[in-house]
Amino acid sequence: MRFPQAILLLQGTGGFECQTGSTSIPLLLFFRFICNVTASSFSLFFFLLFVCAAEYVCLAVPLIQQLCHWDCGLACARMASRYARGVSEEEFLAACQKLGLGQSVWTIDLAFLMATMNLSHHFCTQTLGVDRSYENQEFYHRDFATDELRVNRRFADAADSGVKVEKRAVSMSEVETHLAAGNVAIVLTDATILHCELCSPPAVSYCCFGSALPSCYPSRKHQYQGHFVTVCGYSRPDGSVFYNNPTCDRMCICTVKNFNEARTSYGTDEDILFIYKDAS
């Protein structure tokens, strides 16, 4: 699989610039040359510029690694909130303390966390509450009874708490549109399915779930392991998705097909938390 190196940068008054490796070509001059821009073709230039930008997005989201086997969701929330509004560690910890977050963190908890920090968000899920069929899943079993009461209460209180929740599936095109607007998303995936094209078993020594298998590398035996990642870009020509995995020390890349399989796997409820960058 090929992976693009092109990165769009805003170069002051020089417009956008396309960088590929060490080669730098100002897009404004490039498109003027291709289109022979005149007053009548100027709109075509901007159309081509828009298409180029929409084909490839890679946002500068800070990579923050998780500290324990259970806090991948909080690490992703740190990344997203720092990117969206530059939330400090002190503000983040104060919000966690206010919500009484413990070692069992669900997507609805992350949505409440965004609301507490006054970050614009939108949580989409296929299940409004706890799916009781998960009770026998090893990943959920240990704290299921306690979590069920707490999580169901969160969903019941969401509207009054300013938490935006919607029961529906999300298409990949919607994810891309969100990213193209400069926003990020926290996605619940099945770590046994999610496969980073850049990582291999020796590349990552720490696993979110305490086993020797890195969470960005799939196991041969499928047993659901929920894992949050922060999605920060995509490449349409290559059919790839860019994401920050809190167990890794660099950005990860997977195919769109693999990403969709991992995020829609049984156990995820297809949870996606959209977070919007502060416009100020």
C-alpha positions as CSV (number, residue, x, y, z in Angstrom):
1,M,0.0,0.0,0.0
2,R,1.2,3.5,-0.8
3,F,1.0,6.3,1.8
4,P,1.1,9.9,0.8
5,Q,3.6,12.4,2.1
6,A,1.9,15.4,0.8
7,I,0.9,17.9,3.5
8,L,-1.0,21.1,2.9
9,L,0.4,24.1,4.8
10,L,-0.8,27.7,5.0
11,Q,2.2,29.8,4.0
12,G,1.2,33.3,5.1
13,T,0.5,35.5,2.1
14,G,1.9,32.8,-0.2
15,G,-1.3,30.8,-0.1
16,F,-1.2,27.0,0.2
17,E,1.9,25.0,-0.5
18,C,2.1,21.3,-1.4
19,Q,5.0,19.5,0.1
20,T,6.0,16.0,-1.1
21,G,9.2,14.8,0.6
22,S,11.8,17.5,0.1
23,T,10.0,19.0,-2.9
24,S,8.0,22.2,-2.4
25,I,5.6,23.6,-5.1
26,P,3.4,26.6,-4.3
27,L,-0.1,25.4,-5.2
28,L,-1.3,28.8,-6.3
29,L,1.4,29.1,-9.0
30,F,0.9,25.5,-9.9
31,F,-2.8,25.8,-10.6
32,R,-2.4,29.1,-12.4
33,F,0.0,27.3,-14.7
34,I,-2.4,24.4,-15.3
35,C,-5.5,26.4,-15.6
36,N,-3.9,29.5,-17.2
37,V,-5.9,31.4,-14.7
38,T,-7.9,34.4,-16.0
39,A,-10.9,36.2,-14.6
40,S,-13.1,33.5,-16.2
41,S,-11.2,30.5,-14.9
42,F,-10.4,31.8,-11.4
43,S,-13.4,29.8,-9.9
44,L,-12.0,26.6,-11.5
45,F,-8.7,27.3,-9.7
46,F,-10.5,27.4,-6.3
47,F,-12.5,24.3,-7.2
48,L,-9.3,22.4,-7.9
49,L,-7.7,23.7,-4.8
50,F,-10.7,22.5,-2.7
51,V,-10.6,19.1,-4.4
52,C,-6.9,18.7,-3.6
53,A,-7.5,19.6,0.0
54,A,-10.4,17.3,0.4
55,E,-8.5,14.3,-1.0
56,Y,-5.9,14.3,1.8
57,V,-6.3,15.5,5.4
58,C,-3.8,15.1,8.2
59,L,-4.5,17.2,11.3
60,A,-1.7,18.2,13.8
61,V,-3.3,16.4,16.8
62,P,-0.9,15.9,19.7
63,L,-0.1,12.3,20.4
64,I,-0.6,11.5,24.1
65,Q,0.1,8.0,25.3
66,Q,-2.0,6.3,27.9
67,L,-0.5,5.7,31.4
68,C,-2.3,2.6,32.4
69,H,-4.0,-0.4,30.9
70,W,-7.5,1.2,31.2
71,D,-7.1,4.8,30.3
72,C,-7.0,4.8,26.5
73,G,-10.3,6.8,26.4
74,L,-8.9,9.5,28.7
75,A,-5.7,9.7,26.6
76,C,-7.8,10.2,23.5
77,A,-9.9,12.9,25.3
78,R,-6.6,14.6,26.3
79,M,-5.5,14.7,22.6
80,A,-8.9,15.9,21.3
81,S,-9.4,18.6,23.9
82,R,-5.8,19.9,23.6
83,Y,-6.2,20.1,19.8
84,A,-9.7,21.6,19.9
85,R,-9.1,24.3,22.5
86,G,-5.7,23.9,24.1
87,V,-7.2,22.5,27.3
88,S,-4.6,22.4,30.0
89,E,-3.8,19.4,32.1
90,E,-5.2,21.1,35.2
91,E,-8.5,21.9,33.5
92,F,-8.7,18.3,32.2
93,L,-8.0,16.7,35.6
94,A,-10.5,19.0,37.3
95,A,-13.2,18.0,34.8
96,C,-12.4,14.3,35.4
97,Q,-12.6,14.8,39.1
98,K,-15.9,16.7,38.8
99,L,-17.4,13.7,36.9
100,G,-15.9,11.2,39.3
101,L,-14.3,9.2,36.5
102,G,-12.7,5.9,37.5
103,Q,-11.0,3.0,35.7
104,S,-14.1,2.1,33.7
105,V,-14.6,4.8,31.1
106,W,-17.3,4.5,28.4
107,T,-17.9,6.7,25.4
108,I,-20.7,8.5,27.2
109,D,-18.3,9.4,29.9
110,L,-16.0,11.0,27.3
111,A,-19.0,12.9,25.9
112,F,-19.8,14.2,29.4
113,L,-16.1,15.2,29.8
114,M,-16.4,17.3,26.6
115,A,-19.5,19.0,27.8
116,T,-17.9,19.7,31.2
117,M,-15.0,21.4,29.4
118,N,-17.4,23.3,27.2
119,L,-16.2,21.7,24.0
120,S,-18.7,21.3,21.1
121,H,-19.3,17.7,20.5
122,H,-21.7,15.1,19.0
123,F,-21.9,11.5,20.2
124,C,-23.3,9.0,17.8
125,T,-24.1,5.4,18.9
126,Q,-26.3,2.5,18.0
127,T,-27.2,1.8,21.6
128,L,-28.6,4.4,24.0
129,G,-27.5,2.8,27.2
130,V,-25.9,-0.6,28.0
131,D,-26.5,-3.6,25.8
132,R,-27.2,-6.4,28.3
133,S,-25.9,-9.0,25.8
134,Y,-22.4,-7.8,26.7
135,E,-22.7,-9.1,30.2
136,N,-21.1,-12.4,29.2
137,Q,-18.3,-10.8,27.2
138,E,-15.0,-11.1,29.0
139,F,-14.1,-7.5,28.3
140,Y,-17.2,-6.2,30.0
141,H,-18.0,-8.9,32.5
142,R,-16.0,-7.8,35.6
143,D,-17.7,-4.4,36.2
144,F,-20.8,-5.0,34.2
145,A,-23.4,-4.6,37.0
146,T,-21.9,-1.4,38.4
147,D,-21.3,0.0,34.9
148,E,-24.8,-0.7,33.8
149,L,-26.4,1.5,36.4
150,R,-23.9,4.3,36.0
151,V,-23.9,4.3,32.2
152,N,-27.6,4.1,31.9
153,R,-27.9,7.1,34.3
154,R,-25.5,9.0,32.2
155,F,-27.6,8.5,29.1
156,A,-30.7,9.5,31.0
157,D,-29.1,12.7,32.2
158,A,-27.4,13.6,28.9
159,A,-29.9,16.1,27.5
160,D,-30.1,18.1,30.8
161,S,-26.3,18.1,31.1
162,G,-25.7,19.6,27.6
163,V,-24.4,16.3,26.2
164,K,-25.4,15.8,22.6
165,V,-26.3,12.1,21.9
166,E,-27.9,10.6,18.8
167,K,-28.8,7.0,18.1
168,R,-27.7,6.3,14.5
169,A,-24.9,4.8,12.4
170,V,-22.2,7.0,10.9
171,S,-20.8,6.6,7.4
172,M,-17.2,7.0,6.4
173,S,-18.0,10.0,4.2
174,E,-19.4,11.8,7.3
175,V,-16.2,11.1,9.2
176,E,-14.2,12.5,6.3
177,T,-16.3,15.6,6.1
178,H,-15.8,16.2,9.8
179,L,-12.1,15.8,9.5
180,A,-11.9,18.0,6.3
181,A,-13.4,20.8,8.4
182,G,-10.5,20.6,10.8
183,N,-12.2,18.6,13.5
184,V,-11.3,15.3,15.2
185,A,-13.2,12.3,16.4
186,I,-12.7,9.7,19.2
187,V,-13.7,6.3,17.9
188,L,-14.3,3.0,19.8
189,T,-12.7,0.1,18.0
190,D,-12.1,-3.5,18.5
191,A,-8.3,-3.7,19.0
192,T,-8.2,-7.3,17.8
193,I,-9.3,-6.1,14.4
194,L,-7.7,-2.7,14.0
195,H,-4.4,-3.1,12.1
196,C,-1.8,-0.4,11.7
197,E,0.1,-0.7,8.4
198,L,3.2,0.8,10.0
199,C,3.3,-1.2,13.2
200,S,4.4,-4.8,13.8
201,P,4.5,-6.8,17.0
202,P,8.1,-5.6,17.9
203,A,7.1,-2.0,17.2
204,V,4.9,-1.5,20.3
205,S,5.7,-3.0,23.6
206,Y,2.8,-1.7,25.6
207,C,-0.8,-3.0,25.3
208,C,-3.9,-1.4,26.5
209,F,-5.2,-4.7,27.8
210,G,-2.1,-6.0,29.6
211,S,-1.2,-8.8,27.2
212,A,1.9,-9.1,25.1
213,L,0.0,-8.3,21.9
214,P,0.1,-4.6,20.8
215,S,-3.4,-3.2,20.5
216,C,-2.6,-1.8,17.0
217,Y,-1.8,-5.3,15.8
218,P,-4.5,-7.8,15.4
219,S,-4.6,-11.2,17.1
220,R,-5.5,-14.3,15.1
221,K,-8.2,-15.3,17.6
222,H,-11.0,-12.7,17.8
223,Q,-12.2,-11.9,21.3
224,Y,-13.5,-8.3,21.6
225,Q,-11.1,-5.8,23.2
226,G,-12.5,-2.3,23.2
227,H,-9.9,0.4,22.5
228,F,-10.3,4.1,21.8
229,V,-8.3,5.9,19.1
230,T,-8.3,9.6,18.0
231,V,-8.9,9.9,14.2
232,C,-7.0,12.7,12.7
233,G,-7.0,12.3,8.9
234,Y,-7.4,10.3,5.8
235,S,-6.2,9.8,2.2
236,R,-8.8,9.1,-0.4
237,P,-6.4,8.1,-3.2
238,D,-4.8,5.5,-0.9
239,G,-8.0,4.4,0.9
240,S,-6.4,5.0,4.3
241,V,-7.2,6.5,7.7
242,F,-4.8,8.2,10.0
243,Y,-5.3,7.9,13.7
244,N,-3.4,8.4,17.0
245,N,-3.3,5.2,19.0
246,P,-2.6,6.0,22.7
247,T,-0.5,2.9,23.0
248,C,1.9,4.0,20.2
249,D,4.5,6.7,19.9
250,R,3.7,7.8,16.4
251,M,0.6,8.2,14.2
252,C,-0.9,5.0,12.9
253,I,-2.4,4.2,9.5
254,C,-5.0,1.6,8.5
255,T,-7.1,0.9,5.5
256,V,-10.6,2.4,5.3
257,K,-11.9,-1.2,5.1
258,N,-10.1,-2.3,8.3
259,F,-11.1,0.9,10.1
260,N,-14.8,0.3,9.3
261,E,-14.5,-3.4,10.4
262,A,-12.9,-2.4,13.7
263,R,-15.3,0.4,14.5
264,T,-18.5,-1.6,13.7
265,S,-17.4,-4.8,15.4
266,Y,-19.8,-6.3,17.9
267,G,-19.1,-4.7,21.3
268,T,-18.4,-1.2,20.0
269,D,-22.0,0.0,19.5
270,E,-20.4,1.9,16.6
271,D,-19.6,4.7,19.0
272,I,-18.1,7.8,17.5
273,L,-17.6,11.0,19.5
274,F,-17.2,14.0,17.1
275,I,-15.3,16.9,18.6
276,Y,-15.3,20.4,17.0
277,K,-12.3,22.7,17.0
278,D,-12.9,26.0,18.8
279,A,-13.4,28.7,16.2
280,S,-11.9,31.4,18.4
